[in-house]
Amino acid sequence: MSEVNEEIVAKVARLARIAFSESDAEATTQDVGRVLHLVDALQAANTEGVTPTSQVTGLQDVLREDAVVSSAVPPEKLLERAPRHEGGYIVVKRVLG
Amino acid sequence: MTIVEALARLERGEITAVELTQQALARIDEVDDKVAAVLTRLDDRALAAAAASDEKRKNGEALGRLEGIPFTAKDMFLVDGVRTTAASKMLDNFIAPFTATAIKKLEAEGAILIATVNQDEYAHGGSTEYSAYGPSKNPRDIGRVPGGSSGGSAAALAAGIGLFSVGTDTGGSIRQPAAYCGVVGVKPTYGLISRFGVVAMASSLDVIGPFAHTAEDAALLTDIMAGQDEMDATTIKSEKVVSDVVSPKRVGVVREYIQTLDADVRVRYDEVFAQLTKAGWELEEVSLPNLEFALPCYYVLTPSEISSNLERYDGIRYGSSTESAGDLEAMYSATRGKFFGPEVKRRILTGTYALSAGYYDAYYKKAMQLRTLVCQDFERAFSEFDILIGPTTPTEAFKFGEHSADPTEMYLADIMTVAANLAGIPAISLPIVGVSDMPLGLQIMAPQKGEAAMFGAARDAENILQVQLAEVKL
């Protein structure tokens, strides 16, 4: 289960949008392999027919009234946290070619 | 000094909020070059709040339940206008645009925030060695870690910086450092305290909780922070939190935790169990067989949720960003590659792997099924026992670098704390005397929403044990 190699880790890193250098590849692969080795102990457990638990509050469909509530935080205050912004907009690189 | 004692002194006019705050700030000057608990000092903000508090008291206005009490907060809590880094270079220059609900509630009761404190980056770790701003030291032995991830909170409190602290606990990040530093740490029921305005780690497990010197103080703080918040849809209706001293009737000792202890550590717990028994607690060993799988279960679920939660750090909307050649995707990857630390990257990569096509059933689904079995173990145990007790950690605080070679060695420090997060139940760590001059922790767990039973028993245990830890010398 826990057989990872540099190729798999490089693919996962691309999916996770994390650039890392070739020189880190070996150590990173080894570390991820260690974590997977630790969690492989799970495979010994018998979970046949067990319902998965994704949350433990028992809460369901927490709803509020469908009313417009203005944010307590003014948009300018959020905008000025963007690394690049101009004229009330966040600036990003070109998305379409 | 406890909160209760400080409130009494303020009430009697023996000390003012300004004086208490000045003392806490002076303590930072005095010891923080050794302890390195503090990330951002808030002297002006704190002294202004303290002066206003004294004015309120002088004028006979209504006072809060924490009126004039100085505290610190883990750097995961947003405070309007204050730098909040989560100890990551990704948020190196981030100034929070609003305040977390938990902090608002504490401040509304008159508490005074004096500083933000250190932690492992994004709360990923158990020693503060993964902080991008360097590790904090254990005030009881600066050659040892304070624990983590909320290590700065525990270290600050143990060092006398502030009268309480607030942290976050995803798998033990409050209880483990509390045990290592010799203070009380509480992980409340999942959903009891709003997480609005707190940096997310693993959302199905994260809770907020207090560090204090006594269970009574911790109960007061938990009670103040508890309650539903429309800004956090996972919050639950709170029930009675505070409690008088209550001697628990049926007490289960978790076999899976005590049977793995080293002999010298085991002796300490056997002594504690004997004292409690002598005082009338009826202790009986109980087995929760699926606890064996709690740690691997946790280390699948947590990285998976982290990989999803930390997608938001993209260098576009806030936080650090790097100019790079190439397209938008290249900019994302360059930003995340540059500003995330090694443990954060490991967790994101592991989580992305566990959630990716072909592995989902073997890892994530399997872990969610194990979580069910762990919850069922606790339900069975709590049908027989009012509370469960055991150690908080397998060992005392470890030395710097001891677990650096293999990152998964550090994960084992969480082995006795993760299960409470998986089951969403409350747990408290109380200091006890360790093998050396370092403390250990006695963990008390209760069923969901069982805070009153937990605090009642904890206060009783404190009275029975009368723990005297070695004095902190810095």
Interface residues (C-beta under 8 A of the other chain):
Chain A: M1 V4 I8 V9 V12 A13 R14 L15 A16 R17 I18 A19 F20 T28 D31 V32 R34 V35 L36 H37 L38 V39 D40 A41 L42 Q43 A45 T47 V50 T51 P52 T53 S54 Q55 V56 T57 L59 V62 R64 A72 V73 K77 L78 R81 A82 P83 R84 I90 V92 K93 R94 V95
Chain B: F94 I95 P97 F98 Y190 G191 S204 E230 A233 T234 I236 N290 E292 F293 L295 P296 C297 Y299 V300 P303 S307 D314 G315 I316 R317 Y318 G319 S320 S321 D327 L328 E329 A330 M331 Y332 S333 A334 R336 G337 K338 F340 K345 R346 I348 L349 T350 T352 Y353 A354 S356 A362 Y363 K365 K366 A367 M368 Q369 L370 R371 T372 L373 C375 D406 P407 T408 Y411 L422 A423 G424 Q448
